[in-house]
Amino acid sequence: MTDKDRASKTAKTTDAEKRKLDDELNEALEESFPGSDPVNVTQPAPSRHDQDIKRKG
């Protein structure tokens, strides 16, 4: 694999990650509209209470 191939693959991965984050942000905005609190782009760490809940990932 050449450096050019690696760079292309990395760029595609980065573009896919950006697209996924953008889609998730748009969904969060749609789900919370209208609302007074801004959408949180990052997910906070789980609390003790959250440890009992199984999450899909």
PDB file with SEQRES, HELIX, SHEET and CRYST1 records, atoms N, CA, C and O in Angstrom:
SEQRES   1 A   57  MET THR ASP LYS ASP ARG ALA SER LYS THR ALA LYS THR          
SEQRES   2 A   57  THR ASP ALA GLU LYS ARG LYS LEU ASP ASP GLU LEU ASN          
SEQRES   3 A   57  GLU ALA LEU GLU GLU SER PHE PRO GLY SER ASP PRO VAL          
SEQRES   4 A   57  ASN VAL THR GLN PRO ALA PRO SER ARG HIS ASP GLN ASP          
SEQRES   5 A   57  ILE LYS ARG LYS GLY                                          
HELIX    1 AA1 ASP A    3  SER A   32  1                                  30    
HELIX    2 AA2 HIS A   49  ASP A   52  5                                   4    
CRYST1    1.000    1.000    1.000  90.00  90.00  90.00 P 1           1          
ATOM      1  N   MET A   1       0.861  -1.174   0.000  1.00  0.00           N  
ATOM      2  CA  MET A   1       0.000   0.000   0.000  1.00  0.00           C  
ATOM      3  C   MET A   1       0.903   1.232   0.000  1.00  0.00           C  
ATOM      4  O   MET A   1       1.831   1.344   0.802  1.00  0.00           O  
ATOM      5  N   THR A   2       0.612   2.141  -0.908  1.00  0.00           N  
ATOM      6  CA  THR A   2       1.421   3.351  -1.007  1.00  0.00           C  
ATOM      7  C   THR A   2       0.907   4.421  -0.056  1.00  0.00           C  
ATOM      8  O   THR A   2      -0.190   4.317   0.492  1.00  0.00           O  
ATOM      9  N   ASP A   3       1.719   5.443   0.124  1.00  0.00           N  
ATOM     10  CA  ASP A   3       1.318   6.566   0.981  1.00  0.00           C  
ATOM     11  C   ASP A   3       0.060   7.240   0.443  1.00  0.00           C  
ATOM     12  O   ASP A   3      -0.795   7.681   1.211  1.00  0.00           O  
ATOM     13  N   LYS A   4      -0.046   7.315  -0.884  1.00  0.00           N  
ATOM     14  CA  LYS A   4      -1.209   7.932  -1.506  1.00  0.00           C  
ATOM     15  C   LYS A   4      -2.469   7.116  -1.186  1.00  0.00           C  
ATOM     16  O   LYS A   4      -3.519   7.687  -0.891  1.00  0.00           O  
ATOM     17  N   ASP A   5      -2.366   5.793  -1.244  1.00  0.00           N  
ATOM     18  CA  ASP A   5      -3.507   4.927  -0.916  1.00  0.00           C  
ATOM     19  C   ASP A   5      -3.908   5.088   0.546  1.00  0.00           C  
ATOM     20  O   ASP A   5      -5.094   5.168   0.868  1.00  0.00           O  
ATOM     21  N   ARG A   6      -2.913   5.136   1.427  1.00  0.00           N  
ATOM     22  CA  ARG A   6      -3.185   5.317   2.861  1.00  0.00           C  
ATOM     23  C   ARG A   6      -3.875   6.660   3.125  1.00  0.00           C  
ATOM     24  O   ARG A   6      -4.839   6.736   3.886  1.00  0.00           O  
ATOM     25  N   ALA A   7      -3.369   7.709   2.488  1.00  0.00           N  
ATOM     26  CA  ALA A   7      -3.952   9.035   2.671  1.00  0.00           C  
ATOM     27  C   ALA A   7      -5.388   9.077   2.167  1.00  0.00           C  
ATOM     28  O   ALA A   7      -6.256   9.694   2.784  1.00  0.00           O  
ATOM     29  N   SER A   8      -5.629   8.413   1.035  1.00  0.00           N  
ATOM     30  CA  SER A   8      -6.979   8.365   0.482  1.00  0.00           C  
ATOM     31  C   SER A   8      -7.923   7.613   1.413  1.00  0.00           C  
ATOM     32  O   SER A   8      -9.052   8.047   1.641  1.00  0.00           O  
ATOM     33  N   LYS A   9      -7.462   6.487   1.952  1.00  0.00           N  
ATOM     34  CA  LYS A   9      -8.281   5.692   2.876  1.00  0.00           C  
ATOM     35  C   LYS A   9      -8.567   6.479   4.157  1.00  0.00           C  
ATOM     36  O   LYS A   9      -9.686   6.447   4.670  1.00  0.00           O  
ATOM     37  N   THR A  10      -7.556   7.185   4.673  1.00  0.00           N  
ATOM     38  CA  THR A  10      -7.726   8.000   5.877  1.00  0.00           C  
ATOM     39  C   THR A  10      -8.716   9.130   5.621  1.00  0.00           C  
ATOM     40  O   THR A  10      -9.556   9.423   6.472  1.00  0.00           O  
ATOM     41  N   ALA A  11      -8.625   9.764   4.461  1.00  0.00           N  
ATOM     42  CA  ALA A  11      -9.540  10.849   4.116  1.00  0.00           C  
ATOM     43  C   ALA A  11     -10.969  10.331   4.025  1.00  0.00           C  
ATOM     44  O   ALA A  11     -11.899  11.002   4.473  1.00  0.00           O  
ATOM     45  N   LYS A  12     -11.157   9.141   3.448  1.00  0.00           N  
ATOM     46  CA  LYS A  12     -12.497   8.556   3.347  1.00  0.00           C  
ATOM     47  C   LYS A  12     -13.051   8.250   4.721  1.00  0.00           C  
ATOM     48  O   LYS A  12     -14.226   8.497   4.990  1.00  0.00           O  
ATOM     49  N   THR A  13     -12.204   7.708   5.602  1.00  0.00           N  
ATOM     50  CA  THR A  13     -12.636   7.401   6.965  1.00  0.00           C  
ATOM     51  C   THR A  13     -13.011   8.684   7.691  1.00  0.00           C  
ATOM     52  O   THR A  13     -14.038   8.743   8.367  1.00  0.00           O  
ATOM     53  N   THR A  14     -12.189   9.695   7.551  1.00  0.00           N  
ATOM     54  CA  THR A  14     -12.456  10.971   8.206  1.00  0.00           C  
ATOM     55  C   THR A  14     -13.746  11.581   7.670  1.00  0.00           C  
ATOM     56  O   THR A  14     -14.548  12.103   8.445  1.00  0.00           O  
ATOM     57  N   ASP A  15     -13.958  11.524   6.363  1.00  0.00           N  
ATOM     58  CA  ASP A  15     -15.185  12.046   5.772  1.00  0.00           C  
ATOM     59  C   ASP A  15     -16.397  11.275   6.284  1.00  0.00           C  
ATOM     60  O   ASP A  15     -17.433  11.874   6.571  1.00  0.00           O  
ATOM     61  N   ALA A  16     -16.281   9.976   6.399  1.00  0.00           N  
ATOM     62  CA  ALA A  16     -17.387   9.160   6.894  1.00  0.00           C  
ATOM     63  C   ALA A  16     -17.691   9.497   8.352  1.00  0.00           C  
ATOM     64  O   ALA A  16     -18.855   9.584   8.741  1.00  0.00           O  
ATOM     65  N   GLU A  17     -16.649   9.687   9.154  1.00  0.00           N  
ATOM     66  CA  GLU A  17     -16.845  10.040  10.558  1.00  0.00           C  
ATOM     67  C   GLU A  17     -17.507  11.416  10.686  1.00  0.00           C  
ATOM     68  O   GLU A  17     -18.401  11.604  11.511  1.00  0.00           O  
ATOM     69  N   LYS A  18     -17.071  12.363   9.875  1.00  0.00           N  
ATOM     70  CA  LYS A  18     -17.667  13.704   9.900  1.00  0.00           C  
ATOM     71  C   LYS A  18     -19.132  13.642   9.476  1.00  0.00           C  
ATOM     72  O   LYS A  18     -19.987  14.298  10.072  1.00  0.00           O  
ATOM     73  N   ARG A  19     -19.418  12.844   8.434  1.00  0.00           N  
ATOM     74  CA  ARG A  19     -20.783  12.710   7.954  1.00  0.00           C  
ATOM     75  C   ARG A  19     -21.674  12.091   9.028  1.00  0.00           C  
ATOM     76  O   ARG A  19     -22.809  12.524   9.225  1.00  0.00           O  
ATOM     77  N   LYS A  20     -21.153  11.074   9.722  1.00  0.00           N  
ATOM     78  CA  LYS A  20     -21.915  10.409  10.779  1.00  0.00           C  
ATOM     79  C   LYS A  20     -22.201  11.382  11.929  1.00  0.00           C  
ATOM     80  O   LYS A  20     -23.324  11.444  12.429  1.00  0.00           O  
ATOM     81  N   LEU A  21     -21.188  12.136  12.342  1.00  0.00           N  
ATOM     82  CA  LEU A  21     -21.366  13.115  13.411  1.00  0.00           C  
ATOM     83  C   LEU A  21     -22.364  14.187  12.993  1.00  0.00           C  
ATOM     84  O   LEU A  21     -23.204  14.599  13.793  1.00  0.00           O  
ATOM     85  N   ASP A  22     -22.277  14.635  11.758  1.00  0.00           N  
ATOM     86  CA  ASP A  22     -23.196  15.647  11.261  1.00  0.00           C  
ATOM     87  C   ASP A  22     -24.635  15.111  11.240  1.00  0.00           C  
ATOM     88  O   ASP A  22     -25.569  15.826  11.606  1.00  0.00           O  
ATOM     89  N   ASP A  23     -24.812  13.860  10.814  1.00  0.00           N  
ATOM     90  CA  ASP A  23     -26.142  13.248  10.811  1.00  0.00           C  
ATOM     91  C   ASP A  23     -26.698  13.126  12.225  1.00  0.00           C  
ATOM     92  O   ASP A  23     -27.876  13.400  12.458  1.00  0.00           O  
ATOM     93  N   GLU A  24     -25.855  12.717  13.166  1.00  0.00           N  
ATOM     94  CA  GLU A  24     -26.292  12.595  14.559  1.00  0.00           C  
ATOM     95  C   GLU A  24     -26.668  13.957  15.144  1.00  0.00           C  
ATOM     96  O   GLU A  24     -27.645  14.072  15.885  1.00  0.00           O  
ATOM     97  N   LEU A  25     -25.894  14.978  14.811  1.00  0.00           N  
ATOM     98  CA  LEU A  25     -26.191  16.325  15.292  1.00  0.00           C  
ATOM     99  C   LEU A  25     -27.515  16.825  14.712  1.00  0.00           C  
ATOM    100  O   LEU A  25     -28.329  17.407  15.428  1.00  0.00           O  
ATOM    101  N   ASN A  26     -27.725  16.597  13.420  1.00  0.00           N  
ATOM    102  CA  ASN A  26     -28.990  17.002  12.796  1.00  0.00           C  
ATOM    103  C   ASN A  26     -30.176  16.293  13.426  1.00  0.00           C  
ATOM    104  O   ASN A  26     -31.217  16.906  13.662  1.00  0.00           O  
ATOM    105  N   GLU A  27     -30.023  15.000  13.700  1.00  0.00           N  
ATOM    106  CA  GLU A  27     -31.102  14.251  14.345  1.00  0.00           C  
ATOM    107  C   GLU A  27     -31.392  14.807  15.738  1.00  0.00           C  
ATOM    108  O   GLU A  27     -32.552  14.957  16.121  1.00  0.00           O  
ATOM    109  N   ALA A  28     -30.348  15.107  16.485  1.00  0.00           N  
ATOM    110  CA  ALA A  28     -30.528  15.653  17.829  1.00  0.00           C  
ATOM    111  C   ALA A  28     -31.218  17.013  17.774  1.00  0.00           C  
ATOM    112  O   ALA A  28     -32.064  17.318  18.614  1.00  0.00           O  
ATOM    113  N   LEU A  29     -30.857  17.821  16.793  1.00  0.00           N  
ATOM    114  CA  LEU A  29     -31.501  19.128  16.646  1.00  0.00           C  
ATOM    115  C   LEU A  29     -32.982  18.968  16.306  1.00  0.00           C  
ATOM    116  O   LEU A  29     -33.827  19.683  16.845  1.00  0.00           O  
ATOM    117  N   GLU A  30     -33.292  18.037  15.419  1.00  0.00           N  
ATOM    118  CA  GLU A  30     -34.689  17.807  15.046  1.00  0.00           C  
ATOM    119  C   GLU A  30     -35.497  17.284  16.232  1.00  0.00           C  
ATOM    120  O   GLU A  30     -36.639  17.696  16.436  1.00  0.00           O  
ATOM    121  N   GLU A  31     -34.908  16.383  17.011  1.00  0.00           N  
ATOM    122  CA  GLU A  31     -35.605  15.790  18.145  1.00  0.00           C  
ATOM    123  C   GLU A  31     -35.819  16.782  19.286  1.00  0.00           C  
ATOM    124  O   GLU A  31     -36.765  16.643  20.061  1.00  0.00           O  
ATOM    125  N   SER A  32     -34.953  17.769  19.391  1.00  0.00           N  
ATOM    126  CA  SER A  32     -35.050  18.701  20.513  1.00  0.00           C  
ATOM    127  C   SER A  32     -35.710  20.029  20.145  1.00  0.00           C  
ATOM    128  O   SER A  32     -35.860  20.899  21.003  1.00  0.00           O  
ATOM    129  N   PHE A  33     -36.100  20.194  18.896  1.00  0.00           N  
ATOM    130  CA  PHE A  33     -36.703  21.462  18.472  1.00  0.00           C  
ATOM    131  C   PHE A  33     -38.177  21.482  18.809  1.00  0.00           C  
ATOM    132  O   PHE A  33     -38.801  20.433  18.648  1.00  0.00           O  
ATOM    133  N   PRO A  34     -38.790  22.528  19.247  1.00  0.00           N  
ATOM    134  CA  PRO A  34     -38.124  23.721  19.752  1.00  0.00           C  
ATOM    135  C   PRO A  34     -37.672  23.490  21.187  1.00  0.00           C  
ATOM    136  O   PRO A  34     -38.364  22.826  21.959  1.00  0.00           O  
ATOM    137  N   GLY A  35     -36.579  24.003  21.525  1.00  0.00           N  
ATOM    138  CA  GLY A  35     -36.063  23.835  22.876  1.00  0.00           C  
ATOM    139  C   GLY A  35     -35.202  25.015  23.271  1.00  0.00           C  
ATOM    140  O   GLY A  35     -34.696  25.749  22.422  1.00  0.00           O  
ATOM    141  N   SER A  36     -35.047  25.183  24.549  1.00  0.00           N  
ATOM    142  CA  SER A  36     -34.267  26.322  25.018  1.00  0.00           C  
ATOM    143  C   SER A  36     -32.807  25.958  25.244  1.00  0.00           C  
ATOM    144  O   SER A  36     -31.951  26.842  25.273  1.00  0.00           O  
ATOM    145  N   ASP A  37     -32.507  24.669  25.406  1.00  0.00           N  
ATOM    146  CA  ASP A  37     -31.131  24.255  25.661  1.00  0.00           C  
ATOM    147  C   ASP A  37     -30.455  23.841  24.359  1.00  0.00           C  
ATOM    148  O   ASP A  37     -31.069  23.167  23.531  1.00  0.00           O  
ATOM    149  N   PRO A  38     -29.204  24.235  24.171  1.00  0.00           N  
ATOM    150  CA  PRO A  38     -28.501  23.822  22.955  1.00  0.00           C  
ATOM    151  C   PRO A  38     -28.183  22.331  22.992  1.00  0.00           C  
ATOM    152  O   PRO A  38     -28.108  21.732  24.065  1.00  0.00           O  
ATOM    153  N   VAL A  39     -28.000  21.745  21.831  1.00  0.00           N  
ATOM    154  CA  VAL A  39     -27.663  20.333  21.714  1.00  0.00           C  
ATOM    155  C   VAL A  39     -26.225  20.124  22.157  1.00  0.00           C  
ATOM    156  O   VAL A  39     -25.345  20.903  21.790  1.00  0.00           O  
ATOM    157  N   ASN A  40     -25.975  19.079  22.943  1.00  0.00           N  
ATOM    158  CA  ASN A  40     -24.639  18.731  23.385  1.00  0.00           C  
ATOM    159  C   ASN A  40     -24.026  17.783  22.360  1.00  0.00           C  
ATOM    160  O   ASN A  40     -24.554  16.696  22.129  1.00  0.00           O  
ATOM    161  N   VAL A  41     -22.917  18.185  21.744  1.00  0.00           N  
ATOM    162  CA  VAL A  41     -22.285  17.378  20.710  1.00  0.00           C  
ATOM    163  C   VAL A  41     -21.573  16.172  21.319  1.00  0.00           C  
ATOM    164  O   VAL A  41     -21.515  15.111  20.697  1.00  0.00           O  
ATOM    165  N   THR A  42     -21.036  16.321  22.512  1.00  0.00           N  
ATOM    166  CA  THR A  42     -20.339  15.211  23.158  1.00  0.00           C  
ATOM    167  C   THR A  42     -21.253  14.515  24.159  1.00  0.00           C  
ATOM    168  O   THR A  42     -22.182  15.117  24.696  1.00  0.00           O  
ATOM    169  N   GLN A  43     -20.978  13.261  24.395  1.00  0.00           N  
ATOM    170  CA  GLN A  43     -21.767  12.469  25.340  1.00  0.00           C  
ATOM    171  C   GLN A  43     -21.068  12.503  26.697  1.00  0.00           C  
ATOM    172  O   GLN A  43     -19.887  12.165  26.781  1.00  0.00           O  
ATOM    173  N   PRO A  44     -21.764  12.902  27.761  1.00  0.00           N  
ATOM    174  CA  PRO A  44     -21.134  12.906  29.079  1.00  0.00           C  
ATOM    175  C   PRO A  44     -20.846  11.493  29.565  1.00  0.00           C  
ATOM    176  O   PRO A  44     -21.463  10.528  29.115  1.00  0.00           O  
ATOM    177  N   ALA A  45     -19.916  11.391  30.478  1.00  0.00           N  
ATOM    178  CA  ALA A  45     -19.590  10.079  31.050  1.00  0.00           C  
ATOM    179  C   ALA A  45     -20.801   9.534  31.801  1.00  0.00           C  
ATOM    180  O   ALA A  45     -21.556  10.304  32.395  1.00  0.00           O  
ATOM    181  N   PRO A  46     -20.997   8.208  31.781  1.00  0.00           N  
ATOM    182  CA  PRO A  46     -22.148   7.632  32.476  1.00  0.00           C  
ATOM    183  C   PRO A  46     -22.031   7.796  33.989  1.00  0.00           C  
ATOM    184  O   PRO A  46     -20.938   7.755  34.553  1.00  0.00           O  
ATOM    185  N   SER A  47     -23.168   7.980  34.624  1.00  0.00           N  
ATOM    186  CA  SER A  47     -23.197   8.085  36.076  1.00  0.00           C  
ATOM    187  C   SER A  47     -23.290   6.688  36.681  1.00  0.00           C  
ATOM    188  O   SER A  47     -23.404   5.706  35.948  1.00  0.00           O  
ATOM    189  N   ARG A  48     -23.244   6.589  37.982  1.00  0.00           N  
ATOM    190  CA  ARG A  48     -23.393   5.287  38.634  1.00  0.00           C  
ATOM    191  C   ARG A  48     -24.724   4.648  38.281  1.00  0.00           C  
ATOM    192  O   ARG A  48     -24.809   3.443  38.045  1.00  0.00           O  
ATOM    193  N   HIS A  49     -25.755   5.468  38.251  1.00  0.00           N  
ATOM    194  CA  HIS A  49     -27.085   4.960  37.927  1.00  0.00           C  
ATOM    195  C   HIS A  49     -27.112   4.361  36.515  1.00  0.00           C  
ATOM    196  O   HIS A  49     -27.805   3.372  36.275  1.00  0.00           O  
ATOM    197  N   ASP A  50     -26.369   4.950  35.593  1.00  0.00           N  
ATOM    198  CA  ASP A  50     -26.355   4.489  34.208  1.00  0.00           C  
ATOM    199  C   ASP A  50     -25.677   3.140  34.031  1.00  0.00           C  
ATOM    200  O   ASP A  50     -25.870   2.497  33.000  1.00  0.00           O  
ATOM    201  N   GLN A  51     -24.901   2.698  34.987  1.00  0.00           N  
ATOM    202  CA  GLN A  51     -24.196   1.432  34.844  1.00  0.00           C  
ATOM    203  C   GLN A  51     -25.159   0.246  34.757  1.00  0.00           C  
ATOM    204  O   GLN A  51     -24.809  -0.798  34.206  1.00  0.00           O  
ATOM    205  N   ASP A  52     -26.356   0.403  35.293  1.00  0.00           N  
ATOM    206  CA  ASP A  52     -27.334  -0.677  35.251  1.00  0.00           C  
ATOM    207  C   ASP A  52     -28.050  -0.759  33.919  1.00  0.00           C  
ATOM    208  O   ASP A  52     -28.717  -1.756  33.642  1.00  0.00           O  
ATOM    209  N   ILE A  53     -27.931   0.258  33.093  1.00  0.00           N  
ATOM    210  CA  ILE A  53     -28.635   0.320  31.824  1.00  0.00           C  
ATOM    211  C   ILE A  53     -27.721  -0.149  30.708  1.00  0.00           C  
ATOM    212  O   ILE A  53     -26.605   0.349  30.563  1.00  0.00           O  
ATOM    213  N   LYS A  54     -28.191  -1.107  29.916  1.00  0.00           N  
ATOM    214  CA  LYS A  54     -27.406  -1.564  28.770  1.00  0.00           C  
ATOM    215  C   LYS A  54     -27.694  -0.637  27.595  1.00  0.00           C  
ATOM    216  O   LYS A  54     -28.848  -0.336  27.289  1.00  0.00           O  
ATOM    217  N   ARG A  55     -26.650  -0.202  26.962  1.00  0.00           N  
ATOM    218  CA  ARG A  55     -26.798   0.723  25.831  1.00  0.00           C  
ATOM    219  C   ARG A  55     -26.326   0.029  24.566  1.00  0.00           C  
ATOM    220  O   ARG A  55     -25.423  -0.807  24.586  1.00  0.00           O  
ATOM    221  N   LYS A  56     -26.975   0.408  23.449  1.00  0.00           N  
ATOM    222  CA  LYS A  56     -26.503  -0.110  22.185  1.00  0.00           C  
ATOM    223  C   LYS A  56     -25.318   0.735  21.735  1.00  0.00           C  
ATOM    224  O   LYS A  56     -25.295   1.941  21.980  1.00  0.00           O  
ATOM    225  N   GLY A  57     -24.357   0.137  21.097  1.00  0.00           N  
ATOM    226  CA  GLY A  57     -23.173   0.894  20.737  1.00  0.00           C  
ATOM    227  C   GLY A  57     -22.555   0.551  19.499  1.00  0.00           C  
ATOM    228  O   GLY A  57     -21.546   1.149  19.127  1.00  0.00           O  
TER     229      GLY A  57                                                      
END                                                                             
